Amino acid sequence: VEAAPFTQRRCLRLDSPLSLRSFSPLLVPPGTDPEELLFFDTETTGLSGGAGTLAFLVGLAWLEGGALRVEQLFLRDFPGEADFLDLLAGRLARHRLFVSFNGRAFDAHILRNRFLLNRRRLELEAHSDLLYWARRLWRRTLGDCSLGSLEREVLGVQRLADVAGFEVPGIYLEFLRTGEPGRLPLVVEHNLQDVLSLVRLFDVVDRLLAGQCPGAPLRADSTALGRVLLERGQA
């Protein structure tokens, strides 16, 4: 639906892989309400992270009444960026802890730049980046801790129709040039899958840190898990 000039919004209500439970304090600060978590992922016009790189699609997910709510904001053209960011800021303001995959180094950096260039301010200080946990728990068993590898080997997810991350900027720029959607719907589904995988990975990491077996196809390296727990005083 049209949410603002040049900005479209897609909303979904899905079954949640998470329950409204208390999460491991190693992953979530004590006292954080599960509904205060916000999972997010961006699609951008470049992979370098420079000031000229723009986020044109943001996927967001949160718990609400036992369900998983998903919202995707799509910027249809550059003149609508200010309204696009205002809509995004409204959603971010409702949450306390932000969860991403490599978001500290990339997604949050891109968004912070775009907010600044549009004379707005963005605070994402309470940020849990699952790439850190993936490297701690699966580096020795997987080697490659990309989200795609974790989907296949840890979550048991196999994408049937997808686009590679490096193709995304070109697909969007082609849409801006021609006005034709082309492969853009695949980018939207790619972003949706990224967000859903982020939620599932959070659940697996949380259960491992809490000493539970999440039934993942590939369990974490037990030595690595033990080291993490010992470092945090959980002998």
N, C-alpha and C positions, 0 to 999 in steps of 0.2 A: 504494500500500500504506500501511497505518497505521504510521507511524514513531514516533509518540508520541501521548499523549492530545490530541485535537483537531488533530493535524498529520499530513498525508499527504505521501508522497514518490513522485515519478514519476522513473524512471531510464531513459535511452535510451543506446544505443551506435550512433553514426552514422559514416559516412565523413567524414574530416576534410578541409576545404579547406586546412588547414595541414599542413606536413610537419615532422618533427623536425629542423629546420634552425636555423642561426644567423640571428637576426633583425637588422635594421638597428640599430646602436647609438644612432641618434637616437630610436628608439622603445622599445627594450628595453635596460636596462643591460647592458654586457658581462659575461659570466660567468653570465647567467641561463639556467637550463635551461628549454627549451620547456615541460616538464611542470610548471614552477613557476608558469606563467601561469594565472589564473583570470578568466574572463569572467563578468560578472554584470549582472543587470537586475532591478528590482523593480516590483511593482504595488502601489499604495497606496490608502488610504481617502480621500486628498485630494491636491490638486496644489499646495497652498500651502507645504508643508514645515514646518508648525508642529509644536509638541510633541505635539499631539493626533493627528497623522497617523501611521498605523500601516502597516507593510509586511505584507501578508497573503500575498503570493506572491513568491518569489525564484527566479529562473532562474539556473543556474550551468553553466558549460561549461569543460572542460579537456582537454588532450591526455593520452592514456594508451595506451602501446603502439602508437602510430601511428593510433589511432582518436580520435574526439571523443566524450567522455563528457558527457552532459547530465543534470542533476538539477534537478528543480523541487520546492520545498518549499511546501506550501499550508497556511495556518493556517485551520482550519475555524471557530474561534470564539475570542473574546478570552481566555478563561481559559487557553488553551494557549500563550500567547505566550512564556512563560519557556522551556518545552521546545522550542518552535519556534526560539528564538534559540540555545539550546544546540546543537541540531543544526546550525544554520548556522555557529556558531563552530567546530564540529569540522571542517567542510569548509574554512573560511577558513584555519584554522591549518596546513593542509597545503600552502599556496601562498605564494609570495613576492611576486608582482607581480599587481595587480588591474587589470582592463581594463573600462572602462564607456563609455557614451555619455551625457554630461552627468551622470555619476555624482559628480563632485567637488562640484557645486553642489546636487545633489538626492539621489540614491540613498544615497550614503555619509552624507550629513547626516541623512537619515531613520533609517538603521540605527543610526548613532551615538547619536541621541536615544533610540531604543527600547532599546538596550543599557544606556544610562545609567539610564533610568527603571526598568529591571529589575535594577539593581545589578550590571551586567556592564560589561566594558570591550571596546571594539572598536578595533583598529588597522588602518587602511588607508592608511598613509602612502605606500607604494610603489604609486602609482596612476597609470595611464596613461589619460587621458580622450580618447577619439577625437573628441569634439566640437571640441576645440582643433585637431586636425589637419584635420578636415573644413572648418573655417572658413578655415584657412590655405591649403588646396589647392583648394577649390571655391567659395569665396564669390563670386568675380567671375563664374564661369560658371553657377552655380546660383542665387545669391542666397539662397534658402531652404536652409539646411543641416540641416533636420530629418532624422531617420533615415528617415522615409517618402520624402522626396525623394531621398536618397542611395540607397535601395533601388531606386527606379524608374530613376534617371538614371545611377547609377554601377554598381550591382550587377546591374541587369537583373531585379530581383525584382518580381513583381506579385502582391499578396495578393488571393486570390479571395474569401475569407470572413474578415472581420475586424471588430473594434470600434474606434471612435475612443478615443484615450486619455482624453478628458474623460468618456466613458461608464463607464469602469472602476469608479470608486468607487461609483457608483449601483448597478451590477450586483451588486457584492459586498454592499453594505448591504441590497439587496433579498433576496439569498440568506440573510443573517443573520435578516432579519425573517420570511421565509416558510418557510425550510428547503428550498425548491425550487431546483434548480440553474439553471433558466432559461437565461440566456445565459452563465453562468459558464464552460462548456467553451470558448467562444470567447475568453474572457479568458486561459485557460490556453494556448491555441494562439497567441494574440497575444504572450504572454510568450515562448513557445518561439521564435517567428519573430524577435522582437527579439534574443534571444541568438544565434541562428544568423546573423542579419544582422551583428551585432557582430563575430563571428568572421570573416566574409567581408570586412567593411570593414577589419578589422585586417590581413588578408592583402593587400588592395589598397594600403593606405597603406604597409605594410612594403616591398612590391615597388617602389613609386614612390620611396621614400626610398633604396632600394638601387640605383636606376637601371635597374630592369627595367620592361617594359611588361606589366601584368597582364591586358591584353585587355579592360578594362572598357568598357562602351558609351560612357561619357563620360570621357575622360582629364582629368587635373587640368590646371589653368591652368599652362602651362609657365613663365610668368613668376613666378607664385607659388611653384612648386616650386623654381625657380632661386634665388629670394630666400631660401627656407628653407635650402637647401644652402649658400649663400654665408654666411649668418649663422652657420652651424655649421662654417665653415672647409673646406667640401668644394667647392672651385672647379671 
